Amino acid sequence: MSSILIIKTNVLRVTDVLIKDVGILVPNSGGSVTLEGNREVTQVRLSDDVLTFSTDDVYGAGSSTLILNDGTSDIPQDEVEGFLGLQGPTGPTGPIITGPTGPIGATGPVITGPTGPAGITGPTGPTGPTFTGPTGPGGTTGPTGPVGNTGPSGGGEGKIFDGYDNSGGTSISTTWVDIPLDTERQKDSIYGHSTTVNPDEVTVNQTGRFRVIARGTVFADGGARANIAIRLVVNGTPVDGTFAYAYHRNTDAGFASATVAAVLSLTSGDVVKFQLQRATTGDDSTTVADASGMIIEDANIVGQVGSTGPAGSQGDTGPTGPIGATGPQGIPGSASATGATGPVGATGPIGATGPIGATGPIGATGPIGATGPIGATGPIGATGPIGPIGATGPIGATGPIGATGPIGATGPIGATGPTGPAGLLDVQFASSDALSTTTSTTFLTKTTLTTPALTGTYWIEWCAEITNSGIFSRLIARLQNTTDAVTLCQGESNSTSYPNVSGFAEVSFTGAAKTFEIQYSVNSGTGSIRRARIRIFKKS
């Protein structure tokens, strides 16, 4: 919502408009007052007079006394109520629910790399008796299959306290008031609470995190508008960030609810409650039966461990291990016994291809060939363009000056031009730019203008910048004809940003002097005025 609001009068309005319930005077004939800041704009949005003047159709359908502007464009009359934000109270905050944790993903399979190649066959042993070495050990057993998926985690349920105010009727004023919970809907074992002794307090007998939701509903006892506030309190100390507000205009729309929710870290033995307060002036309010309460829920929910998934299937048997090493050389046999020829060893692998050699140097340049025959002569080109004309010759000497001719007859005088606008006649001026501050409820003088003896009709204009100390106090400034004891114009302000007040009036003189003053006072609090100026000049 915009923090700038411009209030303008209709250009057909010939007198200033006073908005009484917020103390703002808007100049006539399209004059305007600009408000900046959430506090001032919010006050004007709640004004009944602003709504009435902005929708009254005084100057025809869709043409009202006042026109509202959001700092960018005028607000159409049929959109004024929506722009002023006339709406009902905020509904209660819904419960906070955390969904269950999803299942743990499956464990990846265990894979053993392939067995390396067999070693090169050793050299043939010396001739001797045949001797067979021991058989090598068998290959290792293949890896065990992957473990089955773990089952999903089981759900859990938090411990809950739920109590409410069945009776209502608690008076809410401008001090914070504890709200009793005289009825328990649910109370698990970790909570301590009594419906008769300190029924507003709930003791949490477990350390951890807890969701706390509190709701307060009141009804306005009188016709004045009011705001209510709600907050959470732990061990007698207000909890930061748990304040909420609601608004009701009068007894015709007097119900208002405010809700606050937070997740709090509590220590076993902490005492939790909530409070209500009327946050502005106005009539007292009372709580409504069955419409206020508090819920506390344990947020430290740990699910039950899911059952173990089924075991994976048995893995395949691993490949056969390599052949064992050749046994030790046998004892040499007799010369007549020739051992069998050992097997031929495996051919070794082909070596890697060598690198490509470097490129050889470039050969010497061959001899230049013989010059070819001269070609036939080409055709003659077209004739070129004609050249530019030569420069002009010098100008001859000037001849002698002839005799002066006779003077012609004087022409007729032109018509007289239109008369310019008349200037200000008999202007008198007085000013006081310095800041003056007062708490006086009796009018004081800011600046004075005393005219000489005058005759005829005169215009008198005045302006000043005024401010005050708060929205419930006003500074009043006026232009006073002290000679005739007549108030010519008056303006008011309850703004802290120095808005301008101004006006003009017609005064008749009959050959005597008159004295005029800009005067100021406050109805309460402190007010200030600066840049006060008076100017009088003859009308005709």
TIROTOR-867886 format. One record per residue (C-alpha): residue in one letter; x, y, z. Coordinates in steps of 0.2 Angstrom, whole numbers, padded with zeros to 4 digits, always signed. Layout:
AXYZ/...
END
This chain:
M+0000+0000+0000/S+0007+0017-0005/S+0015+0028+0009/I+0010+0044-0001/L-0007+0052-0002/I-0012+0068-0011/I-0029+0076-0006/K-0035+0089-0019/T-0051+0099-0020/N-0062+0099-0035/V-0058+0114-0047/L-0076+0120-0045/R-0074+0121-0026/V-0073+0140-0021/T-0070+0138-0003/D-0057+0128+0007/V-0062+0111+0014/L-0059+0106+0032/I-0058+0087+0036/K-0064+0088+0054/D-0060+0071+0060/V-0041+0072+0055/G-0039+0091+0056/I-0033+0094+0038/L-0038+0110+0028/V-0037+0108+0009/P-0036+0124-0001/N-0050+0127-0014/S-0050+0127-0033/G-0039+0112-0036/G-0028+0115-0021/S-0020+0100-0013/V-0012+0093+0003/T+0002+0080+0002/L+0004+0067+0016/E+0020+0056+0017/G+0023+0042+0029/N+0013+0026+0035/R+0007+0034+0051/E-0002+0050+0042/V-0008+0040+0027/T-0015+0026+0038/Q-0024+0039+0049/V-0032+0047+0033/R-0037+0030+0026/L-0048+0028+0042/S-0056+0045+0041/D-0075+0044+0038/D-0075+0062+0032/V-0062+0058+0019/L-0073+0044+0012/T-0089+0055+0012/F-0080+0070+0003/S-0072+0058-0010/T-0089+0050-0015/D-0102+0064-0012/D-0106+0068-0031/V-0108+0086-0026/Y-0103+0092-0044/G-0112+0079-0053/A-0110+0060-0055/G-0092+0054-0052/S-0087+0072-0047/S-0085+0074-0029/T-0079+0088-0017/L-0062+0079-0014/I-0051+0069-0026/L-0038+0057-0020/N-0021+0053-0029/D-0008+0039-0024/G+0006+0050-0030/T+0005+0044-0048/S-0013+0046-0054/D-0031+0051-0047/I-0041+0037-0039/P-0058+0035-0049/Q-0073+0038-0037/D-0079+0020-0039/E-0062+0013-0033/V-0061+0025-0017/E-0067+0012-0004/G-0055-0001-0011/F-0040+0012-0011/L-0044+0017+0007/G-0043-0002+0012/L-0060-0004+0020/Q-0059-0023+0024/G-0063-0036+0037/P-0051-0043+0050/T-0037-0055+0045/G-0042-0074+0047/P-0033-0085+0059/T-0017-0093+0053/G-0018-0111+0048/P-0009-0125+0057/I+0009-0129+0053/I+0011-0147+0047/T+0027-0156+0043/G+0026-0171+0031/P+0034-0187+0034/T+0052-0190+0029/G+0054-0200+0012/P+0061-0217+0011/I+0080-0219+0011/G+0087-0223-0007/A+0093-0240-0012/T+0112-0245-0008/G+0122-0245-0024/P+0129-0263-0030/V+0146-0269-0025/I+0156-0273-0041/T+0174-0281-0041/G+0185-0277-0056/P+0190-0291-0068/T+0205-0302-0064/G+0222-0297-0072/P+0230-0307-0087/A+0240-0323-0083/G+0259-0321-0081/I+0272-0325-0094/T+0277-0344-0094/G+0294-0346-0086/P+0309-0353-0095/T+0311-0372-0098/G+0319-0380-0083/P+0335-0391-0085/T+0335-0408-0091/G+0331-0420-0077/P+0318-0431-0069/T+0300-0425-0072/F+0294-0416-0057/T+0276-0409-0055/G+0274-0394-0044/P+0259-0393-0032/T+0243-0386-0039/G+0240-0368-0036/P+0226-0363-0024/G+0208-0361-0031/G+0201-0344-0035/T+0193-0333-0022/T+0174-0333-0019/G+0164-0320-0029/P+0158-0304-0019/T+0142-0305-0009/G+0127-0297-0018/P+0121-0280-0013/V+0111-0277+0003/G+0092-0275+0001/N+0083-0258+0002/T+0080-0252+0020/G+0061-0250+0024/P+0053-0233+0025/S+0054-0224+0042/G+0038-0225+0053/G+0028-0210+0057/G+0027-0201+0074/E+0015-0190+0084/G+0019-0174+0094/K+0013-0171+0111/I-0001-0158+0111/F-0010-0146+0123/D-0026-0138+0117/G-0036-0126+0128/Y-0048-0112+0126/D-0058-0098+0135/N-0076-0105+0136/S-0083-0091+0147/G-0076-0075+0139/G-0080-0058+0147/T-0062-0053+0151/S-0060-0034+0150/I-0047-0028+0138/S-0039-0010+0141/T-0023-0001+0137/T-0013-0013+0148/W-0008-0031+0144/V-0021-0044+0151/D-0018-0063+0153/I-0031-0073+0145/P-0038-0088+0155/L-0040-0105+0147/D-0054-0113+0158/T-0057-0128+0146/E-0045-0141+0141/R-0048-0150+0124/Q-0032-0160+0125/K-0018-0161+0137/D-0004-0174+0135/S+0008-0179+0149/I+0022-0167+0146/Y+0011-0152+0150/G+0005-0144+0166/H-0011-0134+0167/S-0025-0130+0179/T-0042-0123+0174/T-0045-0115+0191/V-0027-0110+0197/N-0018-0098+0186/P-0028-0105+0171/D-0019-0093+0159/E-0002-0103+0161/V+0004-0119+0153/T+0020-0127+0160/V+0030-0137+0147/N+0040-0151+0156/Q+0051-0156+0142/T+0066-0147+0133/G+0064-0145+0114/R+0056-0135+0100/F+0037-0132+0101/R+0024-0124+0089/V+0013-0112+0098/I-0003-0104+0091/A-0013-0092+0101/R-0030-0083+0095/G-0039-0069+0104/T-0056-0062+0099/V-0064-0047+0107/F-0080-0036+0105/A-0081-0017+0106/D-0091-0011+0121/G-0094+0007+0114/G-0095+0016+0098/A-0077+0022+0096/R-0065+0013+0084/A-0050+0003+0092/N-0036-0008+0089/I-0031-0024+0099/A-0014-0032+0100/I-0009-0050+0105/R+0008-0057+0110/L+0016-0073+0117/V+0024-0073+0134/V+0037-0086+0141/N+0042-0085+0160/G+0034-0067+0161/T+0045-0060+0146/P+0036-0055+0130/V+0043-0065+0115/D+0050-0055+0101/G+0042-0056+0084/T+0025-0063+0091/F+0015-0047+0091/A-0001-0046+0080/Y-0015-0033+0078/A-0033-0032+0073/Y-0045-0017+0071/H-0064-0014+0074/R-0073+0002+0069/N-0088+0002+0081/T-0102-0009+0089/D-0110-0012+0072/A-0094-0020+0067/G-0087-0024+0084/F-0079-0041+0083/A-0061-0042+0080/S-0048-0057+0080/A-0029-0057+0081/T-0019-0073+0079/V+0000-0076+0082/A+0010-0092+0078/A+0029-0096+0082/V+0041-0111+0084/L+0049-0108+0101/S+0064-0117+0109/L+0059-0121+0127/T+0067-0128+0142/S+0058-0140+0154/G+0049-0130+0167/D+0046-0115+0155/V+0028-0106+0158/V+0019-0101+0142/K+0004-0089+0140/F-0003-0076+0129/Q-0010-0058+0132/L-0021-0045+0124/Q-0021-0026+0125/R-0031-0012+0117/A-0017-0003+0107/T-0026+0014+0104/T-0038+0025+0113/G-0056+0022+0112/D-0069+0011+0122/D-0064-0004+0132/S-0067-0021+0124/T-0071-0039+0131/T-0066-0056+0126/V-0079-0067+0117/A-0084-0084+0124/D-0077-0099+0115/A-0067-0088+0103/S-0050-0087+0111/G-0037-0101+0115/M-0019-0108+0113/I-0012-0124+0105/I+0006-0130+0110/E+0013-0145+0100/D+0029-0154+0102/A+0039-0151+0086/N+0053-0164+0090/I+0044-0179+0082/V+0056-0194+0078/G+0048-0208+0068/Q+0050-0226+0072/V+0064-0236+0064/G+0057-0245+0048/S+0060-0264+0047/T+0076-0270+0038/G+0074-0274+0020/P+0077-0292+0013/A+0095-0298+0011/G+0101-0297-0007/S+0104-0313-0018/Q+0120-0322-0017/G+0133-0315-0030/D+0141-0325-0044/T+0156-0336-0040/G+0172-0326-0045/P+0184-0332-0059/T+0197-0345-0056/G+0213-0339-0049/P+0230-0339-0058/I+0241-0355-0060/G+0253-0357-0045/A+0271-0353-0047/T+0282-0367-0054/G+0289-0379-0041/P+0308-0380-0037/Q+0320-0388-0049/G+0321-0407-0047/I+0336-0417-0042/P+0347-0420-0058/G+0344-0437-0065/S+0356-0449-0073/A+0364-0445-0090/S+0354-0457-0099/A+0338-0450-0094/T+0333-0435-0105/G+0319-0424-0098/A+0305-0419-0109/T+0306-0403-0118/G+0297-0389-0110/P+0283-0380-0118/V+0287-0365-0129/G+0284-0348-0120/A+0270-0337-0126/T+0275-0324-0139/G+0278-0307-0131/P+0267-0292-0135/I+0270-0281-0150/G+0279-0265-0145/A+0271-0248-0147/T+0273-0239-0163/G+0287-0226-0162/P+0283-0208-0164/I+0282-0200-0182/G+0298-0191-0187/A+0300-0172-0189/T+0295-0165-0206/G+0311-0162-0218/P+0317-0145-0223/I+0309-0136-0238/G+0319-0139-0255/A+0327-0124-0264/T+0317-0113-0276/G+0318-0119-0294/P+0325-0107-0308/I+0313-0093-0315/G+0306-0098-0332/A+0308-0088-0348/T+0298-0072-0351/G+0283-0075-0361/P+0279-0065-0378/I+0271-0047-0376/G+0253-0047-0379/A+0243-0037-0392/T+0240-0018-0389/G+0223-0015-0382/P+0210-0003-0390/I+0211+0016-0387/G+0201+0022-0372/A+0186+0034-0374/T+0189+0053-0374/G+0190+0060-0357/P+0177+0074-0351/I+0179+0092-0355/G+0189+0102-0342/P+0182+0115-0331/I+0179+0133-0336/G+0193+0145-0332/A+0192+0157-0317/T+0182+0174-0320/G+0193+0189-0323/P+0194+0203-0309/I+0180+0216-0307/G+0184+0233-0314/A+0185+0248-0302/T+0169+0256-0295/G+0163+0271-0303/P+0160+0288-0294/I+0144+0289-0282/G+0130+0298-0289/A+0121+0313-0281/T+0109+0309-0266/G+0091+0309-0271/P+0078+0319-0262/I+0071+0312-0245/G+0054+0304-0247/A+0038+0309-0238/T+0036+0303-0220/G+0024+0288-0219/P+0009+0287-0208/I+0010+0283-0189/G+0005+0265-0185/A-0009+0260-0175/T-0007+0260-0156/G-0004+0243-0149/P-0015+0234-0136/T-0014+0240-0117/G-0004+0228-0107/P-0011+0220-0091/A-0013+0231-0076/G+0000+0229-0062/L-0003+0227-0044/L-0009+0243-0036/D-0004+0249-0018/V+0005+0233-0013/Q+0008+0231+0005/F+0018+0216+0012/A+0023+0208+0029/S+0032+0192+0034/S+0040+0182+0047/D+0051+0166+0041/A+0058+0161+0058/L+0051+0146+0067/S+0040+0150+0082/T+0035+0136+0094/T+0021+0136+0107/T+0010+0126+0119/S-0002+0141+0122/T-0021+0138+0119/T-0023+0157+0117/F-0020+0165+0100/L-0002+0173+0098/T+0003+0185+0085/K+0016+0178+0072/T+0017+0194+0060/T+0007+0210+0058/L+0003+0221+0043/T-0004+0239+0046/T-0010+0248+0030/P-0010+0267+0027/A-0027+0275+0025/L-0034+0267+0009/T-0050+0268-0001/G-0058+0255-0012/T-0058+0236-0013/Y-0042+0226-0010/W-0037+0208-0011/I-0028+0201+0005/E-0018+0184+0004/W-0009+0174+0017/C+0001+0158+0019/A+0011+0149+0033/E+0019+0132+0036/I+0013+0124+0052/T+0016+0107+0062/N+0011+0099+0079/S+0018+0086+0090/G+0005+0072+0087/I-0010+0066+0078/F-0022+0070+0093/S-0016+0088+0095/R-0018+0102+0082/L-0010+0119+0078/I-0023+0132+0072/A-0017+0147+0061/R-0028+0161+0055/L-0028+0178+0046/Q-0037+0191+0058/N-0043+0208+0054/T-0040+0215+0071/T-0047+0232+0066/D-0064+0225+0063/A-0062+0210+0075/V-0065+0198+0060/T-0057+0181+0056/L-0054+0181+0037/C-0046+0163+0035/Q-0041+0149+0046/G-0031+0133+0044/E-0027+0118+0055/S-0014+0104+0055/N-0011+0088+0065/S+0004+0083+0054/T+0022+0083+0059/S+0029+0087+0041/Y+0025+0106+0040/P+0010+0106+0028/N+0006+0123+0020/V-0010+0133+0025/S-0016+0148+0014/G-0031+0158+0008/F-0037+0175+0002/A-0051+0187+0006/E-0059+0203-0001/V-0058+0219+0010/S-0066+0236+0008/F-0058+0252+0014/T-0067+0269+0017/G-0052+0281+0019/A-0045+0273+0035/A-0030+0261+0039/K-0033+0243+0045/T-0022+0231+0054/F-0021+0212+0050/E-0012+0198+0059/I-0007+0180+0057/Q-0011+0172+0074/Y-0008+0154+0080/S-0012+0143+0095/V-0014+0124+0099/N-0028+0114+0107/S-0016+0102+0116/G+0003+0097+0115/T+0016+0108+0106/G+0014+0116+0089/S+0026+0127+0078/I+0024+0139+0063/R+0036+0147+0051/R+0037+0156+0034/A+0021+0167+0038/R+0017+0180+0025/I+0003+0193+0022/R+0001+0203+0005/I-0013+0216+0001/F-0016+0224-0016/K-0029+0234-0024/K-0042+0224-0034/S-0047+0239-0046/
END
